[in-house]
Amino acid sequence: MASKRAVISTFRAASRKPIFSSVSPLASSVRELHAPAGSNKIVGVFYKANEYASLNPNFLGCVENALGIREWLESKGHQYIVTDDKEGPDCELEKHIPDLHVLISTPFHPAYMTAERIKKAKNLKLLLTAGIGSDHIDLNAAAAAGVTVSEVTGSNVVSVAEDELMRILILVRNFVPGYKQIVNGDWKVAAISYRSYDLEGKTIGTIGAGRIGKELLKRLKPFNCKLLYHDRLSIGPELEKETGATLETNLDDMLPKCDVVVINMPLSDKTRGMFNKEKISKMKKGVLIVNNARGAIMDAQAVADASASGHIGGYSGDVWFPQPAPKDHPWRSMPNHAMTPHISGTTIDAQIRYAAGTKDMLDRYFRGEDFPPQHYIVKEGKLASQYL
């Protein structure tokens, strides 16, 4: 296993720096990103680990272990409240909204910071995502209120890219039905092999080729696939040569070429519900889809219907909307899926990285220092370009 020091170091390498654009020229007064004198109230919202919390000393991303920063924060005189109770008007989080200074949340158990909640949070200075992806926050409202939003960019890039590769193989090889056979005491080879394929020679397209998309392309290279990518920016001639990937500037032209489509774009106003019935119809019949980006990029019912009809041959991912997913979510019961809870970016290695990144930004906040530029999502009333 990698040492903690080695794992922590990997998120520090900066990649593409965000370009910030103003949301509103009339954004209200920017709240200085300096910790107020004296004790700060910091609230963390994480998933509960219950009996699993003590089984690994590096299991940091849960309520019980609270990113491993409780002792450090309290030694500095700050108040640190941690909960998993985040929904509804009477939840624990709601009680602390009016006077908290910092809210830490994760994409795996997100605290949805609506415009209404941001308006109530009169003392709020910083919304910090321990991980990657801040779409659980109303970013326009945060920008208008002058609240800083940041995340630990790069902290779980490798974790998610590896998980995507695993899911591609699971779908291509029709793994899940075979596993279920063994659990159920069956042995029907034909029921699996009639729709099990090699990955070699297939066309894989990633929609989005940022940090995660690039790492996926690198990992797919040895499988001798035809690799395509759609993004607003080229990955550059050097990486294109290394991976053999080809830029497709028109998404609708790329979709029917792909045996496997991987979603690697952030959730924004432009991408919310982007993959509806019409967009899915442009894909090849029997297409396999992997989505570890955000569930709300997909029209949930359209995915379920296309899976039932066979137009989607298999769907796998770990992202849902909302999260946790309700028991009657249509993806739970649709055919040929390999869905899990939101787990790809919360491996133990990723937890070590995003816990360290969170502590680093809190330390800078207390000192009145800027964060690494790639960590900002909203800064001084402006949004990073990927969310526009």
HUGIKA-V909291 format. One line per field, one symbol per residue. phi: phi as a letter, one per 30 degrees, with the letter a starting at -180 (. if undefined). psi: psi as a letter, one per 40 degrees, with the letter a starting at -180 (. if undefined). Layout:
# HUGIKA-V909291
phi=???
psi=???
This chain:
# HUGIKA-V909291
phi=.dddddddddddddcdddccbddbdcededdedbdddidccccccbddchdddcdbdcdcdcedchiicdeddddciccbcbacdbcjdcddeedcedbdcbccbbddbdddcdedddddddcdcbcccdkbjcddcddddddddiddbbbceidbededdddddedededddhddddddedddicabeddcddbcbddeidccbccjbdddedddedddeddhcccbbbadbddjddddddcidcdcdcddddeddcdbcccbcddbddcdidcceddddddddiecbcbcdbdddcdedddddddddjdcdabblbcbbdbedddcedddcddhcbdbddbdcbdddddddddddddddddddddicddeedddcbbhibcdddcc
psi=iiidddddddeehibhiihhihdhefhihhhhghhiiahihhhhhiihebeedeeheegdfiddefefeddddddeeihhhhieheiieeiddddeddeidhhhiiedghhhgiddddddgdehdhhhhgahhfeehgddddddeehhhiighedfddddddddddddddddefdddddddddeeiggddedeefhiidheihhhhghfadddddddddddeefihhiihieiieidddddddeihhhdhdddddeehdhhhhfiihaddehedgadddddeiiheihhhhechdedihdddddddddeedheihiiehihahihidehdddeiififiiigedefidddddddddddddddddddefiiihdeehdhhfeiiidee.
